[in-house]
C-alpha cells in the first residue's frame, strides 16, 4: 500500500522538483503539527495568510455558523448574501473614501486580473506599467505584469502593451503617460526580497498618476491586514490607490481576495457589456464569514500595534556574520544571505529543528520571515536562536 507521501507525489500536481513533503496533521495558533506529534513554528504564516494564527477560534466558529445556514447559492453579484454584505461593509469602514465598492474573488491573482480589466475599461486605455521583480499572481494576465523573465519565458506570448520600470526610482515615473491605463505596484515588493519604497517616491507616484489620468493599482495582497504595522501598507506613505488588491491575510485561512475601488470606477463593469467581470465562487459565504471574523479579531485585539516592536526583536536577535542585511517593515522581513545553497541549508536545518522559514521567487539568496502577528517575544527569541544555530552549522560545514 502506498504511503500518503507517495500518493501525494503520484496523484497531486507538483510545482517543484523538491517539495518539502511535511505531512501536517493539525495546526493551531503559531504552530503546525505532523503525524508524529512534532511541532513546527510557522514563521511564514502559510505565505502571509494566517496573520491571526492558524484556526483562530472565532474564524472556525464563524465558518461553522455559516455552514449551518447555506453554502454556495449562485454566481457572485446576483443574490443579496449576508456574509458578503457584512464583510464588504466592514472593509469599507476601514478603507479611506472613495474606495467603497468591493468585488470579491477567490485569490490574489484573480484580484489582479479583475483590476487590470477594470482599469482598461474605465480609462479606455490599453497600456499598463508594472515593476521589475514584481509579483502579482501566476495566471496568464497576472504573469504578464510579473517583472521576472525567468518565470514568463515558457508561457509567451503574454499580454501586449506592458512596460516595466524600476521600483523606487523616481526618474522612471516619467514612463507613466496619458496612454497608460494603470500602473500596478506592490506597496512593498514581496518576492523581490521585501523592498520598501521611499516616502518621496510614493508621493511622486501618486502625483504622476493624477497628472496623467492613470489609475494607481496598489497590490496589498501580502502587506495587508496589519503585516507591516498598519492595516494597509499605503498608510505609511500618506497616499491611497484608485484600486486596492487584497487576499492572503484577508480570510483567516480561507480562500478569498478582492479588488476595491470607487463606486464610479467599479460601475463600468455593469454595462457595455453587462457582466463585465464574472466569478462563480468569488465571495463564497464561508470565506466571507471567515474574513469578517478575521478582520474583527485584528481590529478588536489591535494586533498590528506591536508589530514594529516585534520587528525590533527579530533585528535584535538575528545578529550573525553571515547575515548581510535585514530588509523589510513590520513582520514582513527578508534576511539577506550569500546564495541559494546557504538559504536552502538554513531552511532545511530550521525545519529539522521545528521552525518553518522560506525564500523568495525573485531573491533566492534571502530568507522569508513573516510570522503570524500573534507571535510572542519568547517565540521570536527561540526561533532566532535556531536560525543562528543553522548559520553556525553552515559556517562549520565550510571549514
Residue pairs with C-beta under 8 A, 6 or more apart in sequence:
2 10
4 23
5 21
5 23
8 19
8 21
9 19
20 351
22 32
22 34
22 40
22 351
23 34
23 35
24 32
24 33
24 34
25 33
25 34
25 35
26 32
26 33
27 33
27 42
27 54
27 55
28 53
28 54
28 55
29 53
29 54
29 55
29 372
29 374
30 41
30 42
30 53
30 54
30 371
30 372
30 374
30 375
30 379
31 39
31 40
31 41
31 42
31 54
32 39
32 40
32 42
32 54
32 356
33 39
33 40
34 40
38 354
39 354
40 351
40 354
40 355
40 356
41 354
41 355
41 356
41 371
41 379
41 382
41 383
42 50
42 54
42 356
42 371
42 372
43 355
43 356
43 357
43 368
43 369
43 370
43 371
43 383
44 356
44 357
44 358
44 368
44 369
44 370
44 371
45 51
45 249
45 370
45 371
45 372
46 54
46 253
47 222
47 248
47 358
47 370
48 190
48 221
48 222
48 227
48 248
48 249
48 332
48 370
49 248
49 249
49 251
49 253
50 249
50 252
50 253
50 372
51 225
51 226
51 227
51 249
51 252
51 294
51 298
51 303
51 372
51 373
52 59
52 252
52 294
52 297
52 298
52 303
52 372
52 373
52 374
53 372
53 374
54 253
54 372
55 253
56 252
56 253
56 293
56 294
56 297
58 293
58 294
58 296
58 297
59 252
59 253
59 254
59 290
59 293
59 294
59 297
61 293
62 289
62 290
62 292
62 293
63 254
63 286
63 289
63 290
65 289
66 83
66 285
66 286
66 289
67 286
69 285
70 285
71 284
71 285
71 286
72 280
72 281
72 284
72 285
73 79
73 81
73 285
75 278
75 279
75 280
76 84
76 103
76 104
76 278
76 279
76 280
76 281
76 282
76 283
77 278
81 283
81 285
81 288
83 283
83 285
83 286
83 288
83 289
83 292
84 104
84 283
84 285
84 288
86 288
86 292
87 102
87 104
87 288
87 289
87 291
87 292
87 295
88 102
88 104
90 292
90 295
90 296
91 102
91 246
91 258
91 260
91 295
92 99
92 100
92 101
92 102
92 260
94 231
94 295
94 299
95 232
95 244
95 260
96 240
97 262
98 262
98 263
98 264
99 240
99 241
99 244
99 260
99 261
99 262
100 260
100 262
100 263
101 260
101 261
101 262
101 263
101 265
101 266
101 267
102 258
102 260
103 114
103 258
103 259
103 260
103 266
103 269
103 277
103 282
104 256
104 257
104 258
104 279
104 282
104 283
104 287
104 288
105 111
105 114
105 247
105 256
105 257
105 258
105 259
105 279
105 282
105 283
106 255
106 256
106 257
106 279
106 281
106 282
106 284
106 287
107 137
107 247
107 255
107 256
107 257
108 136
108 137
108 219
108 221
108 245
108 246
108 247
108 248
108 257
109 136
109 137
109 138
109 139
109 142
109 257
110 137
110 139
110 257
110 279
110 282
111 137
111 221
111 245
111 246
111 247
111 257
111 258
111 259
112 136
112 137
112 139
112 141
112 142
112 145
112 184
112 219
112 245
112 259
113 137
113 139
113 141
113 142
114 259
114 277
115 182
115 184
115 217
115 243
115 245
115 259
115 261
116 128
116 141
116 145
116 182
116 184
116 217
117 269
117 276
117 277
118 243
118 259
118 261
118 265
118 266
118 268
118 269
118 277
119 125
119 128
119 181
119 182
119 215
119 217
119 242
119 243
120 126
120 128
120 181
120 182
121 268
121 269
121 276
122 181
122 215
122 265
122 268
123 181
123 182
123 213
123 214
123 215
124 181
125 179
125 180
125 181
126 161
126 179
126 181
127 161
127 162
127 163
127 179
127 180
127 181
128 145
128 159
128 161
128 162
128 163
128 180
128 181
128 182
128 183
128 184
129 162
129 163
129 164
129 165
129 175
129 176
129 180
129 182
129 183
129 184
129 214
130 136
130 145
130 146
130 147
130 162
130 163
130 164
130 165
130 183
130 184
130 185
131 147
131 164
131 165
131 166
131 167
131 185
131 186
131 189
132 147
132 148
132 164
132 165
132 166
132 167
133 147
133 148
133 167
133 189
133 191
133 192
133 195
133 362
133 363
134 145
134 146
134 147
134 148
134 167
134 184
134 185
134 186
134 189
134 191
134 192
134 219
135 146
135 147
135 148
135 186
135 189
135 190
135 191
135 192
135 361
135 362
136 142
136 145
136 146
136 184
136 186
136 219
136 221
136 245
137 143
137 146
137 221
138 146
138 151
140 155
140 158
140 159
141 159
143 151
143 152
143 155
143 158
144 152
144 158
144 159
144 162
145 159
145 162
145 184
146 152
147 164
147 362
148 361
148 362
151 361
152 158
163 175
165 172
165 173
165 175
166 172
167 185
167 189
167 192
167 195
167 197
168 195
168 197
168 198
168 201
169 201
170 200
170 201
170 204
173 201
173 204
173 205
173 208
174 208
176 183
176 208
176 209
176 212
176 214
177 212
177 214
178 212
178 213
180 212
180 214
181 214
181 215
182 214
182 215
182 216
182 217
182 242
182 243
183 205
183 209
183 214
183 215
183 216
183 217
184 217
184 219
185 205
185 216
185 217
185 218
185 219
186 218
186 219
186 220
186 221
186 222
186 223
187 197
187 202
187 218
187 219
187 220
187 223
187 232
187 233
187 234
187 237
188 194
188 195
188 196
188 197
188 222
188 223
188 228
188 233
188 328
188 329
188 332
189 195
190 222
190 223
190 332
190 360
191 360
191 361
191 362
191 363
192 360
192 362
192 363
193 327
193 334
193 336
193 360
193 362
193 363
193 366
194 327
194 328
194 329
194 332
194 333
194 334
194 360
194 366
195 327
196 327
196 328
196 329
197 237
199 236
199 237
199 238
202 234
202 237
202 239
203 237
203 238
203 239
205 216
205 239
206 216
206 239
206 240
208 214
209 215
209 216
209 242
215 242
215 243
215 265
216 239
216 241
216 242
216 243
217 241
217 242
217 243
217 244
217 245
218 234
218 241
218 243
218 244
218 245
219 245
220 232
220 233
220 234
220 244
220 245
220 246
221 245
221 246
221 247
221 248
221 257
222 248
222 249
222 332
222 370
223 232
223 233
223 332
224 231
224 232
224 233
224 246
224 248
224 249
224 250
225 231
225 232
225 246
225 248
225 249
225 250
225 294
225 295
225 298
226 249
226 298
226 303
226 304
226 307
226 330
226 373
227 233
227 249
227 304
227 307
227 330
227 331
227 332
227 370
227 373
228 236
228 307
228 329
228 330
228 331
228 332
229 236
229 304
229 307
229 308
229 311
229 329
229 330
230 236
230 304
231 298
231 304
232 244
233 329
234 240
234 241
234 244
236 329
242 261
242 262
242 265
243 259
243 260
243 261
243 265
244 259
244 260
244 261
245 257
245 258
245 259
245 260
246 257
246 258
246 259
246 260
247 256
247 257
247 258
249 294
250 256
250 257
250 258
250 291
250 294
250 295
251 287
251 290
251 291
251 294
252 290
252 291
252 293
252 294
252 297
253 290
253 294
254 284
254 286
254 287
254 290
254 291
255 284
255 287
256 283
256 284
256 287
256 288
256 290
256 291
257 282
268 276
269 276
269 277
270 276
297 303
298 304
298 373
303 373
303 374
304 330
304 373
307 330
307 331
307 373
308 330
310 330
310 331
310 373
310 375
310 377
310 380
311 328
311 329
311 330
311 331
311 333
313 377
313 380
313 381
314 326
314 331
314 333
314 369
314 380
314 384
315 326
317 380
317 381
317 384
317 385
317 388
318 326
318 335
318 384
318 387
318 388
319 388
320 388
320 391
320 392
321 395
322 337
322 338
322 342
322 391
322 394
322 395
323 335
323 336
323 337
323 391
324 336
324 337
324 338
325 336
326 333
326 334
326 335
326 336
327 333
327 334
327 336
327 366
328 334
328 369
331 369
331 370
331 371
331 373
331 375
332 370
333 368
333 369
333 370
334 360
334 363
334 366
334 367
334 368
334 369
335 366
335 367
335 369
335 387
336 365
336 366
337 343
337 346
337 365
337 366
337 367
338 365
339 365
340 359
340 364
340 365
342 365
342 394
343 359
343 364
343 365
343 366
343 367
344 359
345 390
345 393
345 394
345 397
346 357
346 367
346 387
346 390
346 391
346 394
347 357
347 358
347 359
347 367
349 386
349 389
349 390
349 393
349 394
350 356
350 357
350 386
350 387
350 390
351 357
353 386
353 389
353 390
354 386
355 383
355 386
355 387
357 367
357 368
357 369
357 387
358 367
358 368
359 366
359 367
359 368
360 366
360 368
367 387
371 379
371 380
371 383
